[in-house]
Amino acid sequence: MLRHVIAPSRRFTKASHDVVRHPRLSSDAKILLLYIQGLPEETTCKPLSELARKLGIKGRAYQKAKEQLVAHGYVHEWRSQGGRGRWVTEQLVANTPLTSEQAGHLREAVPPTTPPPSTQFPTVGEPTARRAGGYQPVEDHSDKTTPHPPSEAEPTTDPDPGPTAGSAAESLQLARAERVLLSLRHTRRELHLGMREARALAVEAVKWLERGLSESDLRQALLAERPEGGVRSAVGFLRYRLIQKLPEGPTPLPQLPSAATMVVCSSPGEEHVFRPLGEETECPPCRQSTAYATFYGAPAPEPARIPWRERFAKINGAPPGALDGG
């Protein structure tokens, strides 16, 4: 691959690699997020849908891009009712993923710098004017002419040590369960789920995978026994089935006595050990010999040792000595 790159000296937007290389964000979601990140402050009072239309992202493509940004913490929304009963929607767009709690703190701590929201023009948050997760946004140099683009901002906190092996395994299981739930729409349209709905139900679906079921088994269990009246709520139906139809876990194998329970047989003769089942002090053969001697007054006779050739001939009905060539 050949690459020819000329760094722009003006009119550019700094983009995080976490956004550009995000594996679960579509190209529309990435372009919309980067476009809003580079807008001046006076244009952020417009709703997210209007900004998306300027990029040609409309209809289902916009809804899908917005769902992905909401699911991964880049877009947050709040709906409230005004004095005249009108509903107002506030929107926050961040260039780094935020939890609902972090977004709520930013909403309360930072006063709005744009006109108050209305029912027709919800507010789009300003990620370049707020701090999130200990990250200081880089100063905007779009109006300045510089010989080189600004350097990368240095984080003020220690780098993330990365996910542990346990959290990585749990994330993989959640991704498998989420993939199964999202695939149900291809078989039955009434089981169509959004990204956030599938992620919430994946917590219950993971329990099926942890009990040894495959993804195919889980999908078949969720699609079986269609209700007579149809499914009114895909989320409610699947949550009920995941909880109520959860199979029992595997029965644990009985624990065998460890080698530490071996004791020495107390009967006379050559010393040997055995594993007792209770509080007995003699092994089963010695107990049998002791019982025989107590009852008959003589030691138990040793069993006759028959050569293997004679035993084999007896089993097959051959005359004695047949195997010896006689």
C-alpha positions as CSV (number, residue, x, y, z in Angstrom):
1,M,0.0,0.0,0.0
2,L,1.3,3.5,-0.9
3,R,0.3,6.5,1.2
4,H,0.8,10.2,0.5
5,V,-0.2,12.4,3.4
6,I,0.1,16.2,3.7
7,A,-0.8,17.5,7.2
8,P,-3.3,20.4,6.9
9,S,-2.2,23.7,8.4
10,R,-5.7,25.0,9.0
11,R,-9.4,24.0,9.1
12,F,-8.9,20.6,10.6
13,T,-10.5,18.6,13.4
14,K,-8.6,16.4,15.8
15,A,-10.0,13.0,16.0
16,S,-9.3,10.3,18.6
17,H,-8.2,6.9,17.3
18,D,-10.7,5.4,19.7
19,V,-13.4,6.9,17.5
20,V,-11.9,6.4,14.1
21,R,-10.9,2.8,14.8
22,H,-14.0,1.9,16.8
23,P,-15.0,-1.6,15.7
24,R,-18.7,-1.3,16.6
25,L,-19.4,2.2,15.1
26,S,-20.6,2.5,11.5
27,S,-19.1,5.0,9.1
28,D,-22.2,7.2,9.4
29,A,-21.8,7.3,13.2
30,K,-18.1,8.2,13.0
31,I,-18.6,10.9,10.4
32,L,-21.5,12.4,12.3
33,L,-19.5,12.4,15.6
34,L,-16.5,14.0,13.9
35,Y,-18.6,16.5,12.1
36,I,-20.2,17.8,15.3
37,Q,-16.9,17.8,17.1
38,G,-15.5,20.3,14.5
39,L,-18.5,22.7,14.5
40,P,-18.3,26.2,16.1
41,E,-20.2,26.8,19.3
42,E,-23.0,28.9,17.8
43,T,-24.2,25.9,15.7
44,T,-24.5,23.4,18.5
45,C,-28.0,24.6,19.4
46,K,-29.4,22.7,16.5
47,P,-30.8,19.2,17.0
48,L,-28.7,16.1,16.1
49,S,-31.1,15.1,13.3
50,E,-30.8,18.4,11.5
51,L,-27.0,18.2,11.6
52,A,-27.1,14.7,10.3
53,R,-29.3,15.8,7.4
54,K,-26.6,18.2,6.3
55,L,-24.3,15.2,5.8
56,G,-27.0,13.3,3.9
57,I,-27.6,10.9,6.8
58,K,-31.4,10.5,7.0
59,G,-34.1,8.0,7.9
60,R,-33.1,4.6,9.0
61,A,-29.4,5.3,8.5
62,Y,-29.6,8.2,11.0
63,Q,-31.5,6.1,13.5
64,K,-29.0,3.3,13.3
65,A,-26.0,5.8,13.7
66,K,-27.7,7.5,16.7
67,E,-28.5,4.1,18.4
68,Q,-24.8,3.1,18.1
69,L,-23.6,6.5,19.5
70,V,-26.1,6.2,22.4
71,A,-25.2,2.6,23.1
72,H,-21.5,3.3,23.3
73,G,-21.8,6.5,25.5
74,Y,-21.1,9.2,22.9
75,V,-24.7,10.6,22.9
76,H,-26.9,11.2,25.9
77,E,-30.5,12.6,25.9
78,W,-32.8,14.0,28.6
79,R,-36.5,14.7,28.2
80,S,-38.4,17.0,30.5
81,Q,-41.7,18.8,30.5
82,G,-41.8,22.6,30.4
83,G,-44.2,25.0,32.1
84,R,-46.8,24.8,29.4
85,G,-46.7,21.0,29.2
86,R,-44.4,20.9,26.2
87,W,-41.7,18.2,26.2
88,V,-38.1,19.4,25.8
89,T,-35.2,17.2,24.7
90,E,-31.6,18.0,25.7
91,Q,-28.8,16.3,23.9
92,L,-25.1,15.9,24.9
93,V,-22.5,14.8,22.3
94,A,-19.1,13.8,23.7
95,N,-15.9,12.9,21.9
96,T,-15.2,10.3,24.6
97,P,-17.5,7.6,26.0
98,L,-19.4,8.8,29.1
99,T,-21.6,6.8,31.5
100,S,-25.1,8.1,32.3
101,E,-23.8,9.3,35.7
102,Q,-20.9,11.2,34.2
103,A,-23.1,12.8,31.6
104,G,-25.6,13.8,34.3
105,H,-22.8,15.5,36.3
106,L,-21.7,17.4,33.3
107,R,-25.2,18.5,32.6
108,E,-25.6,19.9,36.2
109,A,-22.1,21.3,36.6
110,V,-21.7,23.2,33.3
111,P,-24.2,26.0,32.5
112,P,-25.5,26.0,28.9
113,T,-23.6,28.4,26.6
114,T,-26.2,28.1,23.8
115,P,-29.8,29.4,23.6
116,P,-32.3,27.6,25.8
117,P,-33.8,24.4,24.2
118,S,-37.2,24.4,22.7
119,T,-39.6,21.7,21.6
120,Q,-38.4,22.1,18.0
121,F,-34.6,22.6,18.5
122,P,-33.2,20.4,21.2
123,T,-29.7,21.3,22.4
124,V,-26.7,19.4,21.2
125,G,-24.0,19.1,23.9
126,E,-20.6,20.7,23.5
127,P,-17.8,18.2,24.0
128,T,-15.0,20.7,23.3
129,A,-16.1,22.9,26.2
130,R,-16.3,20.2,28.9
131,R,-14.0,17.9,30.8
132,A,-14.8,14.2,31.0
133,G,-12.9,11.5,32.7
134,G,-9.9,13.6,33.6
135,Y,-9.3,14.6,29.9
136,Q,-8.5,18.2,29.0
137,P,-9.8,19.1,25.5
138,V,-7.3,20.5,23.1
139,E,-7.5,24.1,22.2
140,D,-9.3,24.8,18.9
141,H,-6.8,26.0,16.3
142,S,-9.2,26.1,13.3
143,D,-9.0,29.9,13.0
144,K,-5.2,30.0,13.2
145,T,-2.6,29.4,10.6
146,T,0.2,27.2,11.9
147,P,3.0,25.4,10.1
148,H,2.0,22.0,11.6
149,P,-1.1,20.5,13.2
150,P,-1.2,20.7,17.0
151,S,0.5,17.9,18.8
152,E,-1.4,15.2,20.6
153,A,-2.8,16.2,24.0
154,E,-1.1,14.5,27.0
155,P,-3.6,12.8,29.4
156,T,-3.6,14.1,32.9
157,T,-4.2,10.7,34.4
158,D,-2.4,7.4,34.4
159,P,-3.0,5.3,31.3
160,D,-5.6,2.6,31.5
161,P,-3.9,-0.7,32.4
162,G,-6.3,-2.5,30.1
163,P,-8.9,-5.2,30.8
164,T,-8.1,-8.1,32.9
165,A,-8.5,-11.7,31.7
166,G,-11.7,-12.1,33.7
167,S,-13.3,-9.0,32.3
168,A,-12.2,-9.9,28.8
169,A,-13.9,-13.3,29.1
170,E,-17.1,-11.7,30.4
171,S,-17.1,-9.2,27.6
172,L,-16.7,-12.0,25.1
173,Q,-19.7,-13.9,26.6
174,L,-21.8,-10.7,26.5
175,A,-20.9,-10.1,22.9
176,R,-21.9,-13.7,22.0
177,A,-25.3,-13.3,23.8
178,E,-25.9,-9.9,22.3
179,R,-25.2,-11.3,18.8
180,V,-27.8,-14.1,19.3
181,L,-30.4,-11.6,20.5
182,L,-29.9,-9.3,17.5
183,S,-30.1,-12.2,15.1
184,L,-33.6,-13.1,16.1
185,R,-35.0,-10.3,13.9
186,H,-33.9,-12.2,10.8
187,T,-36.2,-15.2,11.7
188,R,-39.1,-13.4,13.3
189,R,-39.6,-9.7,12.7
190,E,-41.6,-9.3,15.9
191,L,-38.5,-10.0,17.9
192,H,-36.6,-6.9,16.6
193,L,-34.4,-5.4,19.3
194,G,-32.4,-2.2,19.4
195,M,-28.7,-2.1,20.5
196,R,-29.5,-1.0,24.1
197,E,-32.3,-3.5,24.5
198,A,-30.1,-6.4,23.3
199,R,-27.3,-5.3,25.6
200,A,-29.7,-5.2,28.6
201,L,-31.0,-8.7,27.9
202,A,-27.6,-10.1,27.2
203,V,-27.0,-10.2,31.0
204,E,-29.7,-12.8,31.3
205,A,-28.7,-14.6,28.1
206,V,-25.1,-15.1,29.3
207,K,-26.4,-17.4,32.0
208,W,-27.5,-19.8,29.3
209,L,-24.1,-19.9,27.7
210,E,-22.4,-20.3,31.1
211,R,-24.4,-23.5,31.6
212,G,-22.9,-25.1,28.5
213,L,-25.5,-24.2,25.8
214,S,-24.2,-23.1,22.4
215,E,-25.4,-20.0,20.6
216,S,-27.5,-22.2,18.3
217,D,-29.2,-23.8,21.3
218,L,-30.0,-20.4,22.8
219,R,-31.4,-19.1,19.5
220,Q,-33.6,-22.2,19.1
221,A,-34.9,-21.9,22.7
222,L,-35.9,-18.3,22.2
223,L,-37.6,-18.9,18.9
224,A,-39.5,-22.1,19.9
225,E,-43.2,-22.2,21.0
226,R,-44.5,-19.0,19.4
227,P,-47.4,-17.5,21.4
228,E,-50.8,-17.9,19.9
229,G,-51.6,-14.2,20.2
230,G,-48.2,-13.1,18.9
231,V,-45.6,-11.1,20.7
232,R,-46.6,-7.6,21.9
233,S,-43.3,-6.6,23.4
234,A,-40.1,-8.2,22.2
235,V,-38.2,-7.1,25.3
236,G,-40.8,-8.4,27.7
237,F,-41.3,-11.7,25.9
238,L,-37.5,-12.5,25.7
239,R,-36.8,-11.4,29.3
240,Y,-39.6,-13.7,30.5
241,R,-38.3,-16.6,28.5
242,L,-34.7,-16.1,29.4
243,I,-35.6,-16.1,33.1
244,Q,-38.3,-18.7,33.3
245,K,-36.9,-21.2,30.8
246,L,-33.3,-21.1,32.2
247,P,-32.1,-24.7,32.2
248,E,-30.6,-26.2,35.3
249,G,-26.9,-26.3,35.7
250,P,-24.8,-29.4,35.4
251,T,-25.0,-31.8,38.4
252,P,-21.6,-31.7,40.2
253,L,-19.7,-34.9,40.3
254,P,-19.5,-36.6,43.7
255,Q,-16.1,-36.0,45.3
256,L,-14.1,-39.2,45.7
257,P,-12.2,-39.7,48.9
258,S,-8.7,-38.4,48.7
259,A,-5.6,-40.5,49.0
260,A,-5.1,-39.0,52.5
261,T,-7.9,-41.2,53.8
262,M,-6.0,-44.4,53.2
263,V,-5.4,-46.4,56.5
264,V,-3.3,-49.4,57.3
265,C,-5.2,-52.7,57.7
266,S,-5.0,-53.9,61.3
267,S,-5.2,-57.6,60.5
268,P,-2.1,-59.8,60.9
269,G,0.0,-60.6,57.9
270,E,1.7,-58.5,55.3
271,E,1.1,-54.8,55.9
272,H,-1.2,-53.2,53.4
273,V,-3.5,-50.2,53.2
274,F,-7.1,-49.6,52.1
275,R,-9.6,-46.8,51.9
276,P,-12.4,-47.2,54.6
277,L,-16.0,-46.3,53.9
278,G,-16.7,-45.7,57.6
279,E,-14.8,-46.4,60.8
280,E,-13.7,-50.0,59.9
281,T,-10.0,-50.9,60.6
282,E,-9.7,-54.0,58.4
283,C,-10.0,-54.2,54.6
284,P,-12.9,-56.1,53.1
285,P,-10.9,-59.3,52.2
286,C,-9.5,-59.5,55.8
287,R,-12.9,-58.9,57.3
288,Q,-14.3,-61.7,55.1
289,S,-11.5,-64.1,56.3
290,T,-12.1,-63.1,59.9
291,A,-15.8,-63.8,59.6
292,Y,-15.1,-67.2,58.0
293,A,-12.7,-68.2,60.7
294,T,-15.1,-67.1,63.5
295,F,-18.0,-69.1,62.0
296,Y,-16.2,-72.3,60.9
297,G,-13.3,-72.2,63.4
298,A,-10.7,-72.5,60.7
299,P,-9.1,-70.1,58.3
300,A,-10.7,-69.6,54.9
301,P,-9.3,-71.9,52.2
302,E,-7.4,-70.2,49.4
303,P,-9.2,-70.3,46.1
304,A,-7.8,-72.8,43.6
305,R,-5.6,-71.3,41.0
306,I,-6.5,-72.6,37.6
307,P,-4.1,-71.9,34.7
308,W,-5.4,-69.6,32.1
309,R,-5.3,-72.2,29.4
310,E,-7.7,-74.4,31.4
311,R,-10.0,-71.5,32.2
312,F,-10.1,-70.5,28.5
313,A,-10.8,-74.1,27.4
314,K,-13.5,-74.4,30.0
315,I,-15.2,-71.2,28.8
316,N,-15.1,-72.3,25.1
317,G,-16.1,-75.9,25.9
318,A,-12.8,-77.4,24.6
319,P,-11.4,-80.6,26.2
320,P,-8.5,-80.1,28.6
321,G,-5.1,-80.1,26.9
322,A,-6.6,-78.9,23.6
323,L,-4.6,-75.7,23.7
324,D,-1.4,-77.6,24.4
325,G,-1.7,-79.5,21.2
326,G,-2.8,-82.8,22.9
